[in-house]
Amino acid sequence: MGKLQDPVCVLICWALMLMYSIADRQYFIQDHNLTWDEARNHCQVCFTELATLNHDNIETIVKNLSSEHWTGLRKNLNSTSNSIGNVSMSWSHWSNGDPLTFQNWYPGWPVLKPSPPDKDCCSCSCTCPAATRNDFANFTEANVTDWEYFGADAENITSSLFTGLPACTRSPMPTPAPSESDEKYIEDSCVAMLSFGPWVEKSCLELLPFICYEEHFSGEVNVTNLSPESATLTWRKVPGDITHYRVVAKGDKDLMENKTETTHDLVNLTAGTLYAVQVFSVKCERELNPQSVTFYTTPNKVENLTVTRVTETSIDVSWEKPAGSLDFFLFKVGSSETEINKATNHKQVVGLIPGGSYTITVLSGVKDSSTRSEESTITVYTKPDIVSDMTASNNTENSLVLSWGPPDGNFTGFLVKAMNSSDHTLFKKEVNQTLCAVQVTELPIGNKITLVVTTLTNHTLKGNATTIFAYTAPGPISNLNVETDDNSLNATWGLPEGNYSSFAIELLLDEETVDTKSNITQARIEFKTLKPASNYTVVVRAVSGHLKGPPTAFSNFTLPSPPKNPTNASVDKTSITFKWTAPGNITKAKYLVELSSTFWGQSWSDSISDTTTHTFYNLTSGTKYFFKVYTLAGEHKSLPATTDATTVPDEVEISLSMVCSSAESLLCDNESTRKNVFEQLRDHFKVNLLYDAIVWSLTDQATEA
């Protein structure tokens, strides 16, 4: 008997002391009556197992009981067909295999197997950790000392099971006398819990309601293959005999499907919409706790992302809201992100660099930012800035050099254009970003030229143009001619090739400028009050804008001043003496004197110096002579001073007779006829023969009868 006492004493202390963590469980009261084995089988099929009781759950379970119910405790689990294993100790484990760590027997239970008389037993005293217990636990502890017998099977508990458990000491204890409880003894009993919590033994064949438990299954639903209109759901397989899964999705529309596998494709969803999904495992026509998930479908991609305006430092874009739902737009420029209210469909980006390349992306987003739409992307360049300090230089008749300062920001080159006043393109060239000057060629002579430089970025995007006006130089004038007198000159010339606006004239005397004229619009000019007998040079340039064409020069002397007051000092039949006044009151000069007679075809000339008189000899009497006197200066001579004189006539009478005949009687004898004939004859001498070149007269002498 002493061999039995040791394990019994150890068991009691072990049952009081062993503590462990249990999973979160749910308990289900089954009201139909079954034997313990049938109840257990039902719990295993439709739940997990018959209920396992402890001080944490018993009070909650009792609140829902109105009668006694089977629990998962049986004296000998090896006697069942669905035993969990070889458990030989009575009352040592619950039906699910958990060790017995808590007892709440009704007084008088369990009923121990009657023992033979006069047997020694041991008493045990155990030192156990203090524990806080509810009333049911206190009730159980108060009755533990009533245990007297656990059955012969207790011998098989090995010492290793109790390693580290509190030690027990033995003391003799008299064997109790047989009592009425021996009649309650059930060899293979099962435990039922009364409606107020205590435990009693029952025959396992009795029909009672029972309590099942189920481990709380905390599965999850995964969402994959998410798109605007569909999603794939997968979930964990629930242990046990699950007949099917009921999938319930709620959002803008409610969907429900029964599935036998652990995956399901949701289709025909609305983009950007929140859906709540529950997957119920159905076991014995009962829905278990659902596995749940909420998710947003992917919102649709924004449409027609368009650039509406571009400046040097800003970009304006707009887009169209896509079909379906969304909660905001995500606007991205480079690494910068901004959320935009869903009611807005445009955005201005400022503070940019001129000529910079910017990638703008717009996405649709949902409230929890769990998913975003596909990107709508556009790459935009800001306009390049304008060039500075543009100037034209080295202007020629058909070319000039155009230069400028580089713009701020980024750029890839420049477009240079030259146009005439009719906006016809004369020159066009693209130059790379390293050049800030270009020679503009093949321009028309003497034209106003419009010069335009446009900054380029990405070789195609143009900035605002910078414009200046310039002129090509006009061509040279032609046929310059200078005529002079003694104190003035007149210059004339031909027009230059191409356009011009005016002429600029410079007058030089002995290679020094003495006068200038500008804005002359006619191709002629007169200079007065010049010095006589001086070498003047006239330089003429055509002008176009601020430019002058090449110079054309012509030199000529002004004439000497002519003598003054010529007159005849003396005249006879064969000579005439002329005199004059010297020009400018000079006393010494060189003169050219000329004398001529148109009637006789005579002429004389002579150069004289330092005298203001000259006599011509061997002249014909009665003849009119024309006199000219010039002042000479080198190869130049002044304008002539002129006069005339007639030599003294040496008269000779010549008689002319005329015979008159007429068919008309007495016509020739008529006085008027004779007078008329005489007048005609005199006019003939005067006009056609003699003029006033000689001294002559015609008189009418009466004809004798």
C-alpha positions in Angstrom: 0.0 0.0 0.0 2.9 2.3 0.7 3.9 2.1 -3.0 0.5 3.6 -4.0 0.6 6.4 -1.5 3.6 8.2 -3.0 2.2 8.9 -6.5 -1.3 9.8 -5.1 0.2 12.4 -2.8 2.4 13.8 -5.6 -0.6 13.9 -8.0 -2.7 16.1 -5.8 0.1 18.6 -5.4 0.9 18.5 -9.2 -2.7 19.2 -10.0 -2.7 22.3 -7.8 0.6 23.7 -9.0 1.0 23.1 -12.8 0.2 26.3 -14.8 0.3 26.9 -18.5 -1.0 29.3 -21.2 -4.1 28.3 -23.2 -5.2 29.5 -26.6 -8.2 31.9 -26.9 -11.2 29.6 -27.0 -14.9 30.0 -27.7 -17.5 27.8 -26.0 -20.7 26.5 -27.4 -23.6 25.1 -25.3 -25.2 22.1 -27.1 -28.8 21.5 -25.8 -29.4 18.1 -27.4 -28.7 15.0 -25.2 -26.0 12.5 -26.1 -23.8 10.0 -24.3 -20.4 11.3 -23.4 -18.7 9.6 -26.4 -21.4 10.8 -28.8 -21.1 14.3 -27.4 -17.3 14.2 -27.7 -17.6 12.9 -31.3 -20.0 15.8 -32.2 -17.6 18.4 -30.7 -14.7 16.9 -32.6 -16.6 17.0 -35.8 -18.3 20.4 -35.5 -16.0 22.2 -33.1 -12.7 21.2 -31.5 -13.4 19.1 -28.5 -15.5 18.9 -25.3 -15.0 21.8 -23.0 -11.9 22.0 -20.9 -12.5 23.9 -17.7 -10.3 26.2 -15.7 -10.6 29.0 -13.2 -10.6 31.5 -16.0 -13.6 30.2 -18.0 -15.8 28.3 -15.6 -17.6 31.4 -14.3 -18.5 32.6 -17.8 -19.7 29.2 -18.9 -21.9 28.6 -15.8 -23.8 31.8 -16.5 -25.2 30.1 -19.6 -26.2 26.8 -18.1 -29.6 25.7 -16.8 -28.8 22.0 -16.2 -25.9 19.6 -15.9 -23.7 19.3 -19.1 -21.0 16.9 -20.1 -17.4 18.3 -19.9 -14.3 17.0 -21.5 -13.1 15.2 -18.3 -13.3 11.3 -18.0 -11.8 9.1 -15.5 -10.2 6.7 -18.0 -9.6 8.2 -21.4 -8.0 5.0 -22.7 -11.4 3.3 -22.6 -12.7 5.5 -25.4 -12.4 4.8 -29.1 -11.1 8.3 -29.8 -8.6 8.4 -27.0 -5.8 10.8 -27.4 -3.2 8.3 -26.4 -2.0 6.1 -23.6 -3.0 8.0 -20.5 -3.2 5.5 -17.7 -3.7 7.8 -14.7 -7.3 8.5 -13.8 -8.5 12.1 -13.9 -5.1 13.3 -15.2 -6.0 14.8 -18.6 -8.9 16.4 -20.4 -10.2 14.9 -23.5 -8.1 17.2 -25.7 -4.9 16.1 -23.9 -4.5 19.1 -21.7 -3.4 18.1 -18.1 -5.8 18.6 -15.3 -4.8 21.7 -13.5 -8.1 22.8 -12.0 -10.8 20.9 -10.1 -14.2 22.0 -8.8 -15.9 18.9 -7.5 -19.2 18.9 -5.8 -18.8 17.6 -2.2 -18.5 13.9 -2.2 -17.1 13.6 -5.7 -15.1 12.1 -7.2 -16.1 8.7 -5.6 -13.0 6.7 -5.0 -12.8 3.0 -5.5 -13.3 1.2 -2.1 -10.1 0.1 -0.5 -9.4 -3.2 1.5 -9.5 -2.6 5.3 -6.5 -2.3 7.6 -4.3 -0.8 5.0 -1.9 2.0 5.8 -2.0 5.1 3.9 0.0 8.1 3.8 -0.9 11.7 4.3 0.8 14.4 2.3 1.5 17.9 3.1 2.4 20.1 0.2 3.8 23.6 0.0 2.3 25.3 -3.0 2.6 28.9 -4.3 -0.2 31.2 -3.2 -2.8 31.8 -5.9 -5.8 34.0 -6.2 -8.9 32.0 -6.9 -12.6 32.7 -7.4 -15.3 31.0 -5.3 -15.3 27.9 -7.5 -11.6 27.5 -7.1 -11.8 28.0 -3.3 -14.6 25.5 -3.3 -12.4 23.0 -5.1 -9.4 23.5 -2.7 -11.6 22.9 0.3 -12.5 19.5 -0.9 -9.2 18.3 -2.2 -8.4 16.7 1.2 -11.5 14.5 0.8 -9.7 12.6 -2.0 -8.8 9.1 -0.6 -8.4 7.1 -3.8 -7.3 7.5 -7.4 -7.1 3.9 -8.5 -4.4 1.4 -9.1 -3.4 3.1 -12.4 -1.6 5.8 -10.4 1.3 3.4 -10.0 2.4 4.0 -13.6 3.2 7.7 -13.2 6.9 7.9 -13.6 9.0 10.0 -11.3 10.2 12.1 -14.3 6.8 13.6 -14.6 7.1 15.3 -11.2 10.6 16.7 -11.6 10.8 20.0 -10.0 7.4 19.6 -8.2 7.0 20.4 -4.5 8.0 17.6 -2.1 5.5 15.7 0.1 6.1 14.1 3.5 4.3 11.0 4.7 2.5 10.4 8.0 0.4 7.4 9.1 -3.3 7.7 8.4 -6.0 5.3 9.4 -8.1 3.7 6.7 -11.6 5.0 6.7 -14.5 2.7 7.2 -16.7 1.8 4.3 -19.5 4.3 3.6 -22.5 4.9 1.4 -20.2 6.6 -1.2 -18.9 3.2 -2.1 -22.3 2.6 -3.7 -21.8 5.7 -5.9 -18.6 4.5 -7.3 -18.5 4.2 -11.1 -15.6 2.4 -12.6 -15.5 4.3 -15.8 -17.1 7.7 -15.1 -17.4 10.9 -17.0 -17.7 14.4 -15.5 -20.7 16.6 -15.8 -20.9 20.2 -14.6 -23.9 21.2 -12.6 -25.7 24.4 -13.6 -24.1 26.3 -10.8 -20.5 25.0 -11.5 -19.5 22.1 -9.3 -18.6 18.8 -11.0 -20.1 15.3 -10.5 -19.4 11.9 -11.9 -21.9 10.4 -14.3 -22.1 7.2 -16.2 -20.7 7.9 -19.6 -23.8 6.3 -21.2 -26.2 8.8 -19.7 -27.8 11.2 -22.2 -26.9 14.8 -21.3 -26.5 18.1 -23.1 -22.8 19.1 -23.4 -20.4 21.9 -23.9 -18.0 22.1 -26.8 -15.2 24.5 -27.4 -13.4 25.8 -30.4 -10.0 27.4 -30.7 -10.4 30.9 -31.9 -9.1 30.9 -35.4 -7.5 34.2 -36.4 -6.9 33.8 -40.0 -6.5 36.6 -42.6 -7.5 37.3 -46.1 -4.8 38.3 -48.6 -5.6 40.5 -51.6 -3.4 40.1 -54.7 -3.6 40.9 -58.4 -5.3 44.1 -57.5 -6.6 46.1 -60.5 -9.3 48.8 -61.0 -12.0 46.1 -61.7 -10.8 43.0 -60.0 -8.9 41.4 -57.1 -7.8 37.9 -56.1 -8.6 36.8 -52.5 -6.8 34.0 -50.7 -7.3 32.9 -47.1 -6.0 30.4 -44.6 -7.5 26.9 -44.6 -9.5 26.4 -41.4 -8.7 23.1 -39.5 -11.5 20.6 -39.3 -14.3 19.4 -41.5 -15.1 22.6 -43.3 -17.8 22.1 -45.9 -17.3 25.4 -47.8 -16.4 29.1 -47.4 -18.9 31.9 -47.8 -17.3 35.0 -49.3 -19.1 38.3 -48.7 -17.8 41.5 -50.2 -19.5 44.9 -49.4 -18.8 48.2 -51.1 -20.7 50.1 -53.7 -22.2 46.8 -54.5 -22.7 43.6 -52.4 -21.3 40.3 -53.6 -21.5 36.8 -52.1 -20.0 33.5 -53.3 -19.7 30.1 -51.8 -16.3 28.5 -52.4 -14.8 25.1 -51.5 -11.2 26.3 -52.3 -9.3 29.0 -50.5 -9.1 31.5 -53.3 -11.6 33.6 -55.2 -11.5 36.2 -57.9 -13.7 39.3 -57.4 -14.6 40.9 -60.7 -16.7 43.7 -62.1 -15.6 46.0 -59.2 -15.5 49.7 -59.3 -12.2 51.4 -59.5 -11.0 53.3 -56.4 -13.7 51.9 -54.2 -13.4 50.5 -50.6 -14.6 46.9 -50.2 -14.9 45.0 -46.9 -14.5 41.3 -47.4 -15.4 38.5 -44.9 -14.7 34.9 -45.5 -16.9 32.6 -43.3 -15.8 29.0 -42.8 -18.9 26.8 -42.7 -18.7 23.8 -40.5 -21.7 21.6 -39.6 -23.9 24.3 -41.2 -22.4 26.8 -38.8 -20.4 29.9 -39.8 -17.2 30.3 -37.9 -15.6 33.6 -37.1 -14.8 35.3 -40.4 -11.4 36.0 -41.8 -11.6 39.6 -42.9 -9.9 42.3 -44.9 -10.7 45.7 -46.3 -9.1 47.0 -49.5 -9.4 49.6 -52.1 -9.5 48.7 -55.8 -6.8 50.4 -57.8 -8.2 53.8 -59.1 -8.2 54.4 -62.8 -5.4 56.3 -64.5 -6.1 60.0 -65.1 -6.8 60.9 -68.7 -5.6 63.5 -71.1 -2.8 64.9 -69.1 -2.0 68.1 -71.0 0.3 71.0 -70.8 -1.9 74.2 -71.1 0.8 76.9 -70.6 4.5 77.1 -70.4 6.6 80.1 -69.3 10.3 80.4 -68.4 9.7 79.5 -64.8 6.3 77.8 -64.7 4.3 75.0 -66.2 0.5 74.7 -66.2 -1.1 71.2 -66.7 -4.6 69.9 -66.6 -6.2 66.4 -66.8 -9.5 64.7 -66.8 -10.9 62.7 -63.8 -11.0 59.0 -64.6 -14.1 56.8 -64.3 -14.8 55.3 -60.9 -13.9 56.6 -57.5 -10.8 58.2 -56.0 -10.0 60.4 -52.9 -7.2 62.6 -54.2 -4.7 63.1 -57.0 -1.0 62.7 -56.3 1.0 65.3 -58.3 4.7 64.6 -58.7 7.4 66.7 -60.2 10.7 65.0 -59.9 11.0 63.8 -56.3 8.4 66.2 -55.0 4.9 64.9 -54.3 1.7 66.9 -53.5 -1.8 65.6 -52.8 -4.5 67.5 -54.6 -8.2 67.6 -53.8 -10.1 65.3 -56.1 -12.3 68.2 -57.2 -9.3 69.9 -58.8 -8.1 68.9 -62.3 -5.3 71.4 -62.9 -2.0 72.5 -61.3 0.6 75.2 -61.8 4.2 74.4 -61.1 6.3 77.5 -60.3 9.8 78.4 -59.4 11.3 76.4 -62.2 14.6 77.0 -64.2 14.3 78.4 -67.7 14.9 75.7 -70.3 14.7 72.9 -67.8 13.3 69.5 -68.4 10.6 68.4 -66.0 8.8 65.1 -65.7 5.3 65.6 -64.4 3.3 62.6 -63.1 -0.3 62.5 -61.9 -1.8 59.5 -60.2 -5.2 58.8 -58.6 -5.1 57.8 -55.0 -7.4 56.4 -52.3 -7.9 57.5 -48.7 -5.5 55.0 -47.0 -2.9 55.4 -49.8 -2.8 51.6 -50.0 -3.0 51.6 -53.8 -2.5 54.1 -56.6 -3.4 54.2 -60.2 -1.0 53.8 -63.1 1.1 56.9 -63.7 0.1 59.5 -66.3 3.4 61.1 -67.2 4.4 64.0 -69.4 7.9 65.5 -69.9 7.9 69.2 -70.4 10.6 71.8 -71.0 10.2 75.3 -69.6 10.7 78.0 -72.2 14.3 79.2 -72.4 15.0 82.7 -71.4 15.8 85.5 -73.8 19.3 86.6 -74.8 20.7 89.9 -73.6 22.8 92.7 -74.9 22.2 91.9 -78.6 24.1 94.2 -81.0 25.1 94.4 -84.6 28.6 95.5 -85.7 31.0 95.4 -88.7 28.2 96.3 -91.0 29.1 96.1 -94.7 27.1 96.4 -97.9 25.9 92.8 -97.6 26.9 91.5 -94.1 27.1 92.3 -90.4 28.2 90.5 -87.2 25.4 89.9 -84.7 26.4 89.2 -81.1 24.5 88.7 -77.8 24.8 87.6 -74.2 23.8 84.1 -73.0 20.4 83.7 -71.3 19.8 82.5 -67.7 19.0 78.8 -67.2 19.4 76.0 -69.6 19.5 76.1 -73.4 20.9 74.1 -76.3 21.3 76.7 -79.0 20.1 79.7 -80.8 18.0 80.4 -83.9 19.2 83.5 -85.8 17.1 85.1 -88.5 17.4 88.2 -90.6 14.4 89.7 -92.5 13.8 92.7 -94.7 11.0 95.3 -94.2 8.5 92.9 -95.8 9.4 90.2 -93.3 10.9 88.1 -96.0 13.6 85.8 -94.5 17.0 86.7 -95.8 19.1 84.6 -93.4 18.4 81.7 -91.1 20.8 79.7 -89.1 20.8 77.5 -85.9 24.0 77.8 -83.8 25.0 75.7 -80.8 25.0 76.9 -77.3 28.7 77.7 -77.2 28.4 80.5 -79.7 27.0 83.9 -78.9 27.9 85.6 -82.2 27.3 84.9 -85.9 28.1 86.6 -89.2 24.9 87.4 -91.1 25.6 87.3 -94.8 23.9 87.6 -98.2 22.0 90.7 -97.2 20.8 93.4 -99.6 22.8 96.6 -100.0 21.6 99.5 -98.0 18.6 97.9 -96.4 17.0 98.1 -93.0 17.4 94.6 -91.6 15.3 93.0 -88.8 17.5 90.7 -86.7 15.9 88.1 -84.4 17.6 85.7 -82.0 15.5 83.0 -80.3 16.9 80.7 -77.6 16.3 77.0 -78.1 16.1 74.2 -75.6 15.9 70.6 -76.6 16.8 72.0 -80.1 13.1 72.5 -80.8 11.4 74.5 -78.0 11.7 78.2 -78.7 11.8 81.0 -76.1 10.7 84.5 -76.7 12.5 86.2 -79.5 14.8 89.2 -79.0 14.7 91.7 -81.9 16.8 94.6 -83.0 17.0 96.6 -86.2 20.2 97.2 -88.2 21.2 98.5 -91.7 23.5 97.2 -94.3 25.8 99.9 -95.7 24.6 101.4 -99.0 26.6 101.0 -102.2 28.8 103.7 -103.8 27.3 106.5 -105.9 28.2 106.7 -109.6 29.1 109.4 -112.2 30.1 112.1 -109.8 30.8 115.4 -111.7 31.8 118.8 -110.3 31.5 122.0 -112.3 32.9 125.2 -110.9 33.0 128.9 -111.5 35.1 131.4 -109.7 33.3 131.2 -106.4 31.0 128.2 -106.4 30.7 124.6 -107.5 27.9 122.3 -108.5 28.2 118.6 -107.9 25.9 115.9 -109.4 26.0 112.1 -109.2 24.2 108.9 -110.0 22.2 107.0 -107.4 23.8 104.0 -105.6 22.7 100.4 -106.0 20.2 99.2 -103.4 18.3 101.4 -100.9 19.5 104.5 -99.2 18.0 107.2 -97.1 20.2 110.2 -97.9 23.6 111.4 -98.8 26.4 112.8 -96.8 28.8 115.3 -98.6 32.1 116.6 -97.5 34.0 119.5 -99.1 37.7 119.6 -98.9 40.1 122.3 -99.8 43.7 121.2 -100.2 42.7 117.9 -98.4 41.2 119.7 -95.4 37.5 119.6 -94.7 35.9 123.0 -95.0 32.2 122.1 -95.1 29.9 119.1 -94.6 26.3 118.4 -95.6 24.0 115.6 -94.3 20.5 114.4 -95.0 20.8 115.5 -98.6 18.0 113.7 -100.4 18.7 115.0 -104.0 21.6 113.7 -106.1 23.1 117.2 -106.4 24.6 120.0 -104.3 25.9 123.5 -104.7 28.6 125.2 -102.6 29.0 129.0 -102.8 31.3 131.7 -101.7 34.3 129.6 -102.5 37.8 130.8 -103.2 38.6 131.3 -106.8 41.3 129.3 -108.5 41.3 126.8 -105.6 41.4 123.0 -105.8 38.3 121.7 -104.1 37.4 118.0 -103.6 33.8 116.8 -103.2 33.3 113.5 -101.3 29.9 111.9 -101.5 28.6 108.9 -99.5 25.2 107.3 -99.6 23.6 106.8 -96.2 21.3 104.0 -94.9 20.3 104.4 -91.3 23.4 105.2 -89.3 25.6 103.6 -91.9 27.5 105.3 -94.8 28.5 103.7 -98.0 32.0 103.9 -99.5 33.1 107.4 -100.4 33.3 108.7 -104.0 35.4 111.8 -104.6 35.9 114.3 -107.4 38.3 117.2 -107.4 38.1 120.4 -109.5 39.5 123.9 -109.4 37.3 126.9 -109.0 37.8 129.2 -111.9 39.8 132.4 -111.6 37.8 135.6 -111.2 37.1 137.2 -114.6 38.3 140.7 -115.5 35.8 143.5 -115.1 34.4 146.3 -117.2 35.9 145.5 -120.6 35.6 148.4 -123.2 37.3 149.7 -126.3 39.8 152.4 -125.6 40.3 153.5 -129.2 39.2 152.5 -132.7 40.4 153.3 -136.2 39.9 151.6 -139.6 42.4 148.8 -139.0 42.9 148.5 -135.2 41.0 148.5 -131.9 42.5 148.9 -128.4 40.6 147.3 -125.5 41.0 147.9 -121.8 39.5 146.3 -118.6 39.8 146.2 -114.9 41.8 143.5 -113.1 39.7 141.1 -111.0 39.9 141.6 -107.2 41.9 144.7 -107.7 45.0 142.7 -108.4 47.7 144.5 -110.3 49.5 141.6 -111.8 47.7 138.8 -113.6 47.9 136.8 -116.8 45.1 137.2 -119.3 43.9 135.6 -122.4 42.5 138.0 -125.0 40.5 136.9 -128.0 39.0 138.8 -131.0 36.8 137.4 -133.7 34.7 138.4 -136.7 31.9 136.1 -137.6 31.4 137.8 -141.0 35.0 137.5 -142.2 35.8 134.4 -140.2 38.7 136.1 -138.5 40.0 135.4 -135.0 43.0 136.5 -132.9 44.2 135.4 -129.4 47.1 136.3 -127.3 48.3 135.9 -123.7 49.4 138.9 -121.9 50.6 139.6 -118.4 50.5 142.5 -116.0 48.5 144.8 -118.3 44.9 145.6 -118.7 45.0 146.9 -122.3 45.6 145.3 -125.6 45.5 146.5 -129.3 44.5 144.3 -132.2 45.9 145.4 -135.6 45.3 144.6 -139.3 41.6 144.6 -138.9 39.1 145.2 -141.6 37.4 148.6 -141.6 33.8 148.8 -140.9 33.7 145.4 -139.3 32.2 144.5 -135.9 34.6 142.5 -133.7 33.8 140.5 -130.6 36.3 140.8 -127.7 36.8 138.3 -124.8 39.3 138.6 -122.0 40.0 135.7 -119.5 42.0 135.6 -116.3 44.4 132.7 -116.4 45.4 130.6 -113.4 47.6 127.7 -114.4 45.6 125.6 -116.8 42.4 127.2 -115.8 40.8 130.3 -117.1 38.1 132.4 -115.8 34.8 133.1 -117.3 35.2 135.7 -120.1 34.5 139.3 -119.8 33.1 140.4 -123.2 32.4 143.4 -125.3 32.4 144.3 -129.0 33.7 147.2 -131.2 33.5 148.2 -134.8 36.4 149.5 -136.9 35.9 152.8 -138.6 34.4 152.1 -142.0 36.1 153.0 -145.2 32.9 153.5 -147.2 32.5 152.3 -150.8 29.3 152.8 -152.7 27.9 150.0 -154.8 25.0 150.4 -157.1 22.5 147.7 -157.7 19.9 147.9 -160.4 16.8 145.8 -160.6 14.4 145.3 -163.6 10.8 144.9 -162.8 8.5 143.0 -165.2 5.0 142.1 -164.5 2.0 140.8 -166.5 -0.1 143.3 -164.8 0.0 146.6 -166.6 1.8 149.4 -164.7 2.4 147.2 -161.6 6.2 147.8 -161.6 5.7 151.5 -161.9 3.6 151.6 -158.9 5.2 153.3 -155.9 4.1 150.8 -153.4 5.5 148.0 -155.5 8.9 149.7 -155.6 8.8 150.3 -151.8 7.8 146.8 -151.0 10.6 145.3 -153.2 13.1 147.6 -151.5 12.1 146.5 -148.0 12.4 142.9 -149.0 15.9 143.5 -150.3 17.0 145.3 -147.2 15.7 142.5 -145.0 17.5 140.0 -147.1 20.8 141.8 -146.5 20.2 142.2 -142.8 19.0 138.7 -142.0 20.6 136.5 -144.5 23.8 138.3 -145.7 25.3 141.1 -143.7 23.6 141.1 -140.4 25.3 143.7 -138.2 28.7 142.2 -138.8 29.9 145.1 -141.0 28.8 148.6 -141.4 26.4 148.9 -144.4 23.4 150.8 -145.5 20.9 150.5 -148.3 19.2 153.5 -149.9 16.7 153.8 -152.7 17.5 156.2 -155.5 14.8 157.4 -157.8 14.8 155.9 -161.2 15.0 158.3 -164.1 12.3 158.0 -166.8 
